[in-house]
Amino acid sequence: MIKVEYEIIVLDELKDYLVPLTSEELSTLEQSILMDGCRDNLILWHRNDDVFILVDGHNRFKICISNKIDFDVTIKNFPDIEHVKAWMIENQVGRRNLNSEQLSYYRGLRYLGLKKQKGGYENVKSKGQNGLLTSEILSDQFKVSESTIKRDAKFADGLNIIGSSNPALKRQILLGDVKVKKSDVQILSDAKDVSKLIIKNEADLSNKAKIIKDEILDEVENSIKNIENERVEKARKDLIEKEPLFLDRESRLTTLKGRILSAINKAISERDVNSMQEIKKLIDRLEHELFD
């Protein structure tokens, strides 16, 4: 948090929330302000009696301060910083000058913000929305499919992971200066330990995304194998218990012995009448195996 003159506070948390301008856009903005002054009001959040947080106009604010140019402000009241972020997203998207990566990022941030505010990807509900899911609400708001909203959330999450270790790369991706696969960015949030994930450059992103994909595939394959092994083992046990005649003679005798001992233990410990009946049937089978 940096305090500057005019009693306006710039929060990094909000400043970093905005997609930066390209060098060309920034230069054009500066020339415009130098020639015509700051024509658009800066938006401030009146957080309490003596704190005003800059919400919109970070670039204009910096240019005006550097060149000692006056500016006007509009004061807005928000209940908390999450509502500030929601307003910032809608304001940015409403300007309609964002590229596809930036639009995806902002839609994803809105989804993640609602998740954080009220909890749960699928269970977040909005007051007055008749119990609609978050993805349904945002799908209607942004005029895209629910699946797109969910992919956007993964994209925003992945970009924030990149930004935690390499803010320059995050900025380049959002500006379109660096082209990467969206799927590589989206899969970062599925890493086993996101906190230790460091992305050095676009090639490193591709390599780490492949590693995460391979780990996920291995887990899926192992899960399938475990399920198959459990089914095979269960079927084998069922076969042994239901019809030991399918086994060779020694295996049948061993199985019968185990089942007899198990039934005896149950009969003694639980005073179970059914176990006594089971013991008799098993003894008959054992007699048949030994002497027939």
Secondary structure, DSSP 8 states (H G I E B T S, - for coil): -EE-GGGEEE-HHHHTTS----HHHHHHHHHHHHHH---S-EEEEEEETTEEEEEE-HHHHHHHHHHT----EEEE--SSHHHHHHHHHHHHHHT----HHHHHHHHHHHHHHHHHHH--TTT-B-TTSTT-BHHHHHHHHHTS-HHHHHHHHHHHHHHHHHHHH-HHHHHHHHHTSS---HHHHHGGGGSS-GGG----SHHHHHHHHHHHHHHHHHHHHHHHHHHHHHHHHHHHHHHHHH-GGGS-HHHHHHHHHHHHHHHHHHHHHH--HHHHHHHHHHHHHHHHHHH-
